[in-house]
């Protein structure tokens, strides 16, 4: 019995070590046909979180491109701006003529660590950074969309739906007005944490701190003035059930907010714009072009 227990412990330790090694040794493979600026600082020097910039293809010289900021998923505890899904999505966006920005934000790394609202503050600072660096990036600061998958979908919705009066603006941002989000693309995001499981980023259960769960739920802030929203969800998603998107879509419809909803039959959780069940690129790109427009001349 002792030897069997010892063997199980050694196997678990080996698996943990291999997993840690895989994370440490992971090297992102960026596309060769796109100019990618990796690990660009957008936060103070003491912060390790960076962003990647994918420069668009096919934009005529002297014209401004629209931009899409992408936020990765991972339950607010895991994930990275340069995983395969994020690279694939941002590469597809760049090939379609959008400047794509993939963002790392504060994640929970140890038990009991509280990362809310620092994580949403980081993402709001990334949005401001893109707006403030529009001239360097060659984009129109008034044509920026936000997009994300899973937890990133919730972040994108929060950036689109919250206002300064909601109390989620980063304190270091200063008194200036936040950027205007032209539209939101939510891929299988959590919209109502009051009907989801307990979240580690709060280090408190929903029973202990329901106000935090409500504060972090995009549905809390949705009103008729919010930006157009694209929603996609798979019918066999067991991580974030499709009811989360159905709630969002019902509210968008009730308020009269322009929206599109794509249900992907038999799709599980965490797909990019190329799920096996269908090609999401045409509807997503059409939606983005509808609300962001094409590239425009700098001095029309």
C-alpha atoms as a printed R data frame, in Angstrom:
    type eleno elety resid chain resno       x      y       z
1   ATOM     1    CA   UNK     A     1   0.000  0.000   0.000
2   ATOM     2    CA   UNK     A     2   2.812  2.383   0.947
3   ATOM     3    CA   UNK     A     3   4.673  1.706  -2.302
4   ATOM     4    CA   UNK     A     4   1.497  2.243  -4.314
5   ATOM     5    CA   UNK     A     5   0.860  5.560  -2.538
6   ATOM     6    CA   UNK     A     6   4.451  6.627  -3.059
7   ATOM     7    CA   UNK     A     7   4.180  5.758  -6.747
8   ATOM     8    CA   UNK     A     8   1.029  7.887  -7.108
9   ATOM     9    CA   UNK     A     9   2.711 10.833  -5.392
10  ATOM    10    CA   UNK     A    10   5.760 10.555  -7.661
11  ATOM    11    CA   UNK     A    11   3.524 10.444 -10.737
12  ATOM    12    CA   UNK     A    12   1.679 13.561  -9.612
13  ATOM    13    CA   UNK     A    13   4.933 15.387  -8.961
14  ATOM    14    CA   UNK     A    14   6.248 14.380 -12.372
15  ATOM    15    CA   UNK     A    15   3.085 15.581 -14.071
16  ATOM    16    CA   UNK     A    16   3.239 18.884 -12.214
17  ATOM    17    CA   UNK     A    17   6.918 19.311 -13.107
18  ATOM    18    CA   UNK     A    18   6.244 18.550 -16.771
19  ATOM    19    CA   UNK     A    19   3.348 21.013 -16.819
20  ATOM    20    CA   UNK     A    20   5.490 23.731 -15.246
21  ATOM    21    CA   UNK     A    21   8.300 22.991 -17.693
22  ATOM    22    CA   UNK     A    22   5.891 23.203 -20.647
23  ATOM    23    CA   UNK     A    23   4.704 26.625 -19.488
24  ATOM    24    CA   UNK     A    24   8.257 27.828 -18.894
25  ATOM    25    CA   UNK     A    25   9.558 26.477 -22.211
26  ATOM    26    CA   UNK     A    26   6.613 27.654 -24.318
27  ATOM    27    CA   UNK     A    27   7.800 29.798 -27.208
28  ATOM    28    CA   UNK     A    28   5.128 31.583 -29.264
29  ATOM    29    CA   UNK     A    29   5.303 31.099 -33.022
30  ATOM    30    CA   UNK     A    30   4.253 34.312 -34.709
31  ATOM    31    CA   UNK     A    31   3.235 34.400 -38.392
32  ATOM    32    CA   UNK     A    32   5.951 35.266 -40.888
33  ATOM    33    CA   UNK     A    33   3.678 37.230 -43.210
34  ATOM    34    CA   UNK     A    34   2.682 39.820 -40.583
35  ATOM    35    CA   UNK     A    35   4.759 42.393 -38.738
36  ATOM    36    CA   UNK     A    36   4.351 41.622 -35.034
37  ATOM    37    CA   UNK     A    37   5.716 43.787 -32.220
38  ATOM    38    CA   UNK     A    38   5.926 41.479 -29.224
39  ATOM    39    CA   UNK     A    39   6.044 42.354 -25.539
40  ATOM    40    CA   UNK     A    40   5.342 46.074 -25.827
41  ATOM    41    CA   UNK     A    41   5.054 47.837 -22.461
42  ATOM    42    CA   UNK     A    42   1.770 49.591 -21.738
43  ATOM    43    CA   UNK     A    43   1.966 49.565 -17.929
44  ATOM    44    CA   UNK     A    44   4.590 51.021 -15.540
45  ATOM    45    CA   UNK     A    45   8.096 49.561 -15.684
46  ATOM    46    CA   UNK     A    46   7.579 47.385 -12.617
47  ATOM    47    CA   UNK     A    47   4.757 45.435 -14.297
48  ATOM    48    CA   UNK     A    48   5.562 42.320 -16.338
49  ATOM    49    CA   UNK     A    49   2.311 42.297 -18.332
50  ATOM    50    CA   UNK     A    50   2.823 43.423 -21.943
51  ATOM    51    CA   UNK     A    51   0.921 43.495 -25.215
52  ATOM    52    CA   UNK     A    52   1.559 42.291 -28.778
53  ATOM    53    CA   UNK     A    53   0.781 44.379 -31.874
54  ATOM    54    CA   UNK     A    54  -0.136 42.769 -35.205
55  ATOM    55    CA   UNK     A    55   0.167 45.297 -38.002
56  ATOM    56    CA   UNK     A    56  -2.500 45.015 -40.695
57  ATOM    57    CA   UNK     A    57  -1.984 43.879 -44.259
58  ATOM    58    CA   UNK     A    58  -3.447 45.588 -47.291
59  ATOM    59    CA   UNK     A    59  -3.789 49.068 -45.814
60  ATOM    60    CA   UNK     A    60  -2.819 51.681 -48.445
61  ATOM    61    CA   UNK     A    61   0.075 53.944 -47.470
62  ATOM    62    CA   UNK     A    62  -1.130 57.118 -45.806
63  ATOM    63    CA   UNK     A    63  -4.391 55.624 -44.595
64  ATOM    64    CA   UNK     A    64  -5.585 54.860 -41.092
65  ATOM    65    CA   UNK     A    65  -6.613 51.338 -40.153
66  ATOM    66    CA   UNK     A    66  -9.311 50.318 -37.666
67  ATOM    67    CA   UNK     A    67  -8.096 48.480 -34.547
68  ATOM    68    CA   UNK     A    68  -9.279 45.470 -32.566
69  ATOM    69    CA   UNK     A    69  -7.986 44.800 -29.043
70  ATOM    70    CA   UNK     A    70  -8.150 41.133 -28.029
71  ATOM    71    CA   UNK     A    71  -8.269 39.848 -24.427
72  ATOM    72    CA   UNK     A    72  -7.403 36.204 -23.756
73  ATOM    73    CA   UNK     A    73  -9.447 33.832 -21.625
74  ATOM    74    CA   UNK     A    74  -8.453 31.549 -18.775
75  ATOM    75    CA   UNK     A    75 -10.938 32.241 -16.012
76  ATOM    76    CA   UNK     A    76  -9.025 35.390 -14.962
77  ATOM    77    CA   UNK     A    77  -6.389 33.010 -13.539
78  ATOM    78    CA   UNK     A    78  -4.568 31.662 -16.576
79  ATOM    79    CA   UNK     A    79  -3.966 32.251 -20.267
80  ATOM    80    CA   UNK     A    80  -1.575 34.401 -22.270
81  ATOM    81    CA   UNK     A    81  -1.627 36.930 -25.100
82  ATOM    82    CA   UNK     A    82   0.581 34.722 -27.264
83  ATOM    83    CA   UNK     A    83  -1.049 31.299 -27.022
84  ATOM    84    CA   UNK     A    84  -2.042 29.553 -30.248
85  ATOM    85    CA   UNK     A    85  -5.669 30.735 -30.145
86  ATOM    86    CA   UNK     A    86  -4.668 34.366 -29.583
87  ATOM    87    CA   UNK     A    87  -2.018 34.313 -32.319
88  ATOM    88    CA   UNK     A    88  -4.467 32.724 -34.769
89  ATOM    89    CA   UNK     A    89  -7.237 35.243 -34.068
90  ATOM    90    CA   UNK     A    90  -4.969 38.288 -34.182
91  ATOM    91    CA   UNK     A    91  -3.235 37.051 -37.342
92  ATOM    92    CA   UNK     A    92  -6.599 36.577 -39.049
93  ATOM    93    CA   UNK     A    93  -7.609 40.098 -38.005
94  ATOM    94    CA   UNK     A    94  -4.360 41.590 -39.341
95  ATOM    95    CA   UNK     A    95  -4.738 39.766 -42.656
96  ATOM    96    CA   UNK     A    96  -8.216 41.249 -42.952
97  ATOM    97    CA   UNK     A    97  -6.852 44.798 -42.574
98  ATOM    98    CA   UNK     A    98  -7.334 45.417 -38.841
99  ATOM    99    CA   UNK     A    99  -4.542 46.363 -36.486
100 ATOM   100    CA   UNK     A   100  -4.810 43.716 -33.763
101 ATOM   101    CA   UNK     A   101  -3.539 44.091 -30.208
102 ATOM   102    CA   UNK     A   102  -3.327 41.092 -27.852
103 ATOM   103    CA   UNK     A   103  -3.131 41.981 -24.160
104 ATOM   104    CA   UNK     A   104  -1.797 40.354 -21.015
105 ATOM   105    CA   UNK     A   105  -3.390 41.572 -17.787
106 ATOM   106    CA   UNK     A   106  -3.100 40.775 -14.078
107 ATOM   107    CA   UNK     A   107  -3.795 37.107 -13.323
108 ATOM   108    CA   UNK     A   108  -4.206 35.219 -10.076
109 ATOM   109    CA   UNK     A   109  -0.974 33.308  -9.464
110 ATOM   110    CA   UNK     A   110  -1.335 32.095  -5.877
111 ATOM   111    CA   UNK     A   111  -4.057 30.945  -3.525
112 ATOM   112    CA   UNK     A   112  -5.872 33.795  -1.834
113 ATOM   113    CA   UNK     A   113  -4.537 36.436  -4.213
114 ATOM   114    CA   UNK     A   114  -7.100 39.126  -5.120
115 ATOM   115    CA   UNK     A   115  -6.808 40.366  -8.709
116 ATOM   116    CA   UNK     A   116 -10.146 42.159  -9.139
117 ATOM   117    CA   UNK     A   117 -10.398 45.013 -10.101
118 ATOM   118    CA   UNK     A   118  -6.685 45.237 -11.007
119 ATOM   119    CA   UNK     A   119  -7.286 42.962 -14.009
120 ATOM   120    CA   UNK     A   120 -10.028 45.164 -15.489
121 ATOM   121    CA   UNK     A   121  -7.985 48.279 -14.677
122 ATOM   122    CA   UNK     A   122  -5.114 46.829 -16.744
123 ATOM   123    CA   UNK     A   123  -7.401 46.167 -19.686
124 ATOM   124    CA   UNK     A   124  -8.830 49.677 -19.538
125 ATOM   125    CA   UNK     A   125  -5.279 51.042 -19.489
126 ATOM   126    CA   UNK     A   126  -4.479 48.941 -22.582
127 ATOM   127    CA   UNK     A   127  -7.455 50.509 -24.354
128 ATOM   128    CA   UNK     A   128  -6.230 53.985 -23.390
129 ATOM   129    CA   UNK     A   129  -2.696 53.114 -24.515
130 ATOM   130    CA   UNK     A   130  -3.916 52.088 -27.957
131 ATOM   131    CA   UNK     A   131  -6.006 55.270 -28.252
132 ATOM   132    CA   UNK     A   132  -3.142 57.493 -27.076
133 ATOM   133    CA   UNK     A   133  -0.668 55.822 -29.467
134 ATOM   134    CA   UNK     A   134  -2.956 55.943 -32.483
135 ATOM   135    CA   UNK     A   135  -0.554 58.078 -34.527
136 ATOM   136    CA   UNK     A   136   2.341 55.652 -34.006
137 ATOM   137    CA   UNK     A   137   0.121 52.676 -34.771
138 ATOM   138    CA   UNK     A   138  -1.456 54.236 -37.853
139 ATOM   139    CA   UNK     A   139  -5.015 53.813 -36.633
140 ATOM   140    CA   UNK     A   140  -8.090 55.963 -36.181
141 ATOM   141    CA   UNK     A   141  -8.535 56.465 -32.406
142 ATOM   142    CA   UNK     A   142 -12.294 56.664 -32.894
143 ATOM   143    CA   UNK     A   143 -12.508 53.252 -34.555
144 ATOM   144    CA   UNK     A   144 -11.398 50.767 -31.913
145 ATOM   145    CA   UNK     A   145 -13.246 47.514 -31.184
146 ATOM   146    CA   UNK     A   146 -12.745 45.203 -28.212
147 ATOM   147    CA   UNK     A   147 -12.889 41.436 -28.487
148 ATOM   148    CA   UNK     A   148 -12.253 38.443 -26.260
149 ATOM   149    CA   UNK     A   149 -12.892 34.792 -25.565
150 ATOM   150    CA   UNK     A   150 -14.352 33.355 -22.349
151 ATOM   151    CA   UNK     A   151 -13.042 35.572 -19.511
152 ATOM   152    CA   UNK     A   152 -11.734 37.825 -22.265
153 ATOM   153    CA   UNK     A   153 -15.247 38.081 -23.662
154 ATOM   154    CA   UNK     A   154 -16.416 39.341 -20.270
155 ATOM   155    CA   UNK     A   155 -13.559 41.862 -20.236
156 ATOM   156    CA   UNK     A   156 -14.434 43.108 -23.727
157 ATOM   157    CA   UNK     A   157 -18.061 43.549 -22.690
158 ATOM   158    CA   UNK     A   158 -17.078 45.384 -19.503
159 ATOM   159    CA   UNK     A   159 -14.922 47.785 -21.520
160 ATOM   160    CA   UNK     A   160 -17.797 48.370 -23.902
161 ATOM   161    CA   UNK     A   161 -20.589 48.716 -21.351
162 ATOM   162    CA   UNK     A   162 -19.077 50.512 -18.332
163 ATOM   163    CA   UNK     A   163 -18.846 54.274 -17.852
164 ATOM   164    CA   UNK     A   164 -16.672 56.364 -15.488
165 ATOM   165    CA   UNK     A   165 -19.605 56.676 -13.089
166 ATOM   166    CA   UNK     A   166 -19.538 52.884 -12.603
167 ATOM   167    CA   UNK     A   167 -16.322 53.168 -10.619
168 ATOM   168    CA   UNK     A   168 -14.139 50.792 -12.617
169 ATOM   169    CA   UNK     A   169 -11.764 53.282 -14.241
170 ATOM   170    CA   UNK     A   170  -8.115 52.742 -13.240
171 ATOM   171    CA   UNK     A   171  -7.049 55.334 -10.645
172 ATOM   172    CA   UNK     A   172  -3.779 56.011 -12.480
173 ATOM   173    CA   UNK     A   173  -5.604 56.918 -15.708
174 ATOM   174    CA   UNK     A   174  -6.184 60.519 -14.659
175 ATOM   175    CA   UNK     A   175  -9.175 62.759 -15.313
176 ATOM   176    CA   UNK     A   176  -9.351 62.370 -19.097
177 ATOM   177    CA   UNK     A   177 -12.334 60.744 -20.750
178 ATOM   178    CA   UNK     A   178 -11.915 57.023 -21.529
179 ATOM   179    CA   UNK     A   179 -11.783 55.929 -25.158
180 ATOM   180    CA   UNK     A   180 -15.017 55.237 -27.000
181 ATOM   181    CA   UNK     A   181 -15.492 51.576 -27.913
182 ATOM   182    CA   UNK     A   182 -17.002 51.307 -31.386
183 ATOM   183    CA   UNK     A   183 -18.219 47.710 -30.988
184 ATOM   184    CA   UNK     A   184 -17.792 44.546 -28.931
185 ATOM   185    CA   UNK     A   185 -17.086 40.977 -30.056
186 ATOM   186    CA   UNK     A   186 -17.827 38.432 -27.324
187 ATOM   187    CA   UNK     A   187 -16.841 34.802 -27.862
188 ATOM   188    CA   UNK     A   188 -18.457 32.501 -25.252
189 ATOM   189    CA   UNK     A   189 -17.955 35.008 -22.428
190 ATOM   190    CA   UNK     A   190 -19.359 34.986 -18.897
191 ATOM   191    CA   UNK     A   191 -21.958 37.738 -18.703
192 ATOM   192    CA   UNK     A   192 -23.624 37.091 -15.339
193 ATOM   193    CA   UNK     A   193 -21.363 35.971 -12.499
194 ATOM   194    CA   UNK     A   194 -24.380 35.838 -10.206
195 ATOM   195    CA   UNK     A   195 -25.387 32.622 -11.991
196 ATOM   196    CA   UNK     A   196 -21.855 31.253 -12.478
197 ATOM   197    CA   UNK     A   197 -19.491 29.451 -10.129
198 ATOM   198    CA   UNK     A   198 -17.360 31.091  -7.444
199 ATOM   199    CA   UNK     A   199 -14.436 33.078  -8.833
200 ATOM   200    CA   UNK     A   200 -10.903 32.803  -7.470
201 ATOM   201    CA   UNK     A   201 -10.011 36.363  -8.485
202 ATOM   202    CA   UNK     A   202 -12.111 37.702  -5.583
203 ATOM   203    CA   UNK     A   203 -10.786 35.241  -2.979
204 ATOM   204    CA   UNK     A   204 -14.389 35.226  -1.752
205 ATOM   205    CA   UNK     A   205 -17.410 33.138  -2.602
206 ATOM   206    CA   UNK     A   206 -20.556 34.595  -4.119
207 ATOM   207    CA   UNK     A   207 -22.309 34.030  -0.784
208 ATOM   208    CA   UNK     A   208 -19.601 36.019   0.995
209 ATOM   209    CA   UNK     A   209 -19.431 38.956  -1.438
210 ATOM   210    CA   UNK     A   210 -22.342 39.060  -3.912
211 ATOM   211    CA   UNK     A   211 -21.597 42.741  -4.596
212 ATOM   212    CA   UNK     A   212 -18.250 41.794  -6.181
213 ATOM   213    CA   UNK     A   213 -19.875 39.218  -8.464
214 ATOM   214    CA   UNK     A   214 -22.455 41.767  -9.552
215 ATOM   215    CA   UNK     A   215 -19.768 44.407 -10.086
216 ATOM   216    CA   UNK     A   216 -17.803 42.099 -12.418
217 ATOM   217    CA   UNK     A   217 -20.864 41.049 -14.470
218 ATOM   218    CA   UNK     A   218 -21.233 42.863 -17.819
219 ATOM   219    CA   UNK     A   219 -25.030 42.524 -17.644
220 ATOM   220    CA   UNK     A   220 -24.989 44.849 -14.631
221 ATOM   221    CA   UNK     A   221 -24.062 47.787 -16.861
222 ATOM   222    CA   UNK     A   222 -25.814 47.099 -20.150
223 ATOM   223    CA   UNK     A   223 -28.102 49.919 -21.365
224 ATOM   224    CA   UNK     A   224 -29.581 51.136 -24.631
225 ATOM   225    CA   UNK     A   225 -26.634 53.446 -25.343
226 ATOM   226    CA   UNK     A   226 -24.037 50.666 -25.402
227 ATOM   227    CA   UNK     A   227 -22.084 49.708 -28.537
228 ATOM   228    CA   UNK     A   228 -23.135 47.092 -31.090
229 ATOM   229    CA   UNK     A   229 -22.236 43.591 -29.966
230 ATOM   230    CA   UNK     A   230 -21.387 40.369 -31.785
231 ATOM   231    CA   UNK     A   231 -21.894 37.155 -29.789
232 ATOM   232    CA   UNK     A   232 -20.839 33.605 -30.668
233 ATOM   233    CA   UNK     A   233 -21.274 30.471 -28.548
234 ATOM   234    CA   UNK     A   234 -21.110 26.710 -29.016
235 ATOM   235    CA   UNK     A   235 -24.035 24.498 -28.076
236 ATOM   236    CA   UNK     A   236 -21.935 21.911 -26.208
237 ATOM   237    CA   UNK     A   237 -19.862 24.341 -24.170
238 ATOM   238    CA   UNK     A   238 -19.624 22.885 -20.664
239 ATOM   239    CA   UNK     A   239 -17.221 25.501 -19.276
240 ATOM   240    CA   UNK     A   240 -19.336 28.578 -19.973
241 ATOM   241    CA   UNK     A   241 -22.806 27.350 -20.807
242 ATOM   242    CA   UNK     A   242 -24.630 28.907 -23.718
243 ATOM   243    CA   UNK     A   243 -27.236 30.328 -21.330
244 ATOM   244    CA   UNK     A   244 -24.718 33.063 -20.508
245 ATOM   245    CA   UNK     A   245 -24.831 34.322 -24.086
246 ATOM   246    CA   UNK     A   246 -28.574 33.826 -24.300
247 ATOM   247    CA   UNK     A   247 -29.025 36.178 -21.338
248 ATOM   248    CA   UNK     A   248 -26.858 38.795 -23.015
249 ATOM   249    CA   UNK     A   249 -28.631 38.515 -26.351
250 ATOM   250    CA   UNK     A   250 -32.071 38.733 -24.720
251 ATOM   251    CA   UNK     A   251 -31.031 41.945 -22.940
252 ATOM   252    CA   UNK     A   252 -29.507 43.428 -26.097
253 ATOM   253    CA   UNK     A   253 -32.748 42.714 -27.937
254 ATOM   254    CA   UNK     A   254 -34.872 44.155 -25.134
255 ATOM   255    CA   UNK     A   255 -32.846 47.390 -25.093
256 ATOM   256    CA   UNK     A   256 -32.648 47.721 -28.855
257 ATOM   257    CA   UNK     A   257 -28.842 47.546 -28.982
258 ATOM   258    CA   UNK     A   258 -27.655 46.431 -32.451
259 ATOM   259    CA   UNK     A   259 -26.300 42.914 -32.217
260 ATOM   260    CA   UNK     A   260 -25.598 39.680 -34.038
261 ATOM   261    CA   UNK     A   261 -25.729 36.230 -32.482
262 ATOM   262    CA   UNK     A   262 -24.132 33.139 -33.988
263 ATOM   263    CA   UNK     A   263 -24.917 29.765 -32.413
264 ATOM   264    CA   UNK     A   264 -22.406 27.114 -33.441
265 ATOM   265    CA   UNK     A   265 -23.914 23.659 -33.279
266 ATOM   266    CA   UNK     A   266 -21.774 21.018 -31.572
267 ATOM   267    CA   UNK     A   267 -18.954 23.486 -30.807
268 ATOM   268    CA   UNK     A   268 -17.291 23.181 -27.376
269 ATOM   269    CA   UNK     A   269 -15.561 25.891 -25.372
270 ATOM   270    CA   UNK     A   270 -12.548 27.955 -26.429
271 ATOM   271    CA   UNK     A   271 -12.480 28.153 -30.237
272 ATOM   272    CA   UNK     A   272 -10.862 30.752 -32.467
273 ATOM   273    CA   UNK     A   273 -12.344 32.185 -35.673
274 ATOM   274    CA   UNK     A   274 -11.876 28.824 -37.402
275 ATOM   275    CA   UNK     A   275 -13.891 26.278 -35.388
276 ATOM   276    CA   UNK     A   276 -14.342 22.934 -37.128
277 ATOM   277    CA   UNK     A   277 -18.103 23.455 -37.271
278 ATOM   278    CA   UNK     A   278 -18.040 26.701 -39.321
279 ATOM   279    CA   UNK     A   279 -15.858 29.563 -40.505
280 ATOM   280    CA   UNK     A   280 -16.464 32.505 -38.179
281 ATOM   281    CA   UNK     A   281 -14.220 34.908 -40.073
282 ATOM   282    CA   UNK     A   282 -16.818 36.144 -42.619
283 ATOM   283    CA   UNK     A   283 -19.528 37.137 -40.079
284 ATOM   284    CA   UNK     A   284 -17.035 38.600 -37.599
285 ATOM   285    CA   UNK     A   285 -15.171 40.611 -40.244
286 ATOM   286    CA   UNK     A   286 -18.435 41.814 -41.773
287 ATOM   287    CA   UNK     A   287 -19.622 42.964 -38.338
288 ATOM   288    CA   UNK     A   288 -16.348 44.765 -37.639
289 ATOM   289    CA   UNK     A   289 -16.337 46.493 -41.024
290 ATOM   290    CA   UNK     A   290 -19.939 47.560 -40.513
291 ATOM   291    CA   UNK     A   291 -19.120 49.400 -37.293
292 ATOM   292    CA   UNK     A   292 -15.433 50.246 -37.793
293 ATOM   293    CA   UNK     A   293 -15.409 50.919 -41.509
294 ATOM   294    CA   UNK     A   294 -12.535 50.360 -43.906
295 ATOM   295    CA   UNK     A   295  -9.137 52.100 -43.805
296 ATOM   296    CA   UNK     A   296  -9.417 55.859 -44.200
297 ATOM   297    CA   UNK     A   297  -7.035 58.524 -45.511
298 ATOM   298    CA   UNK     A   298  -5.168 60.484 -42.837
299 ATOM   299    CA   UNK     A   299  -6.015 63.792 -44.476
300 ATOM   300    CA   UNK     A   300  -9.178 63.246 -46.523
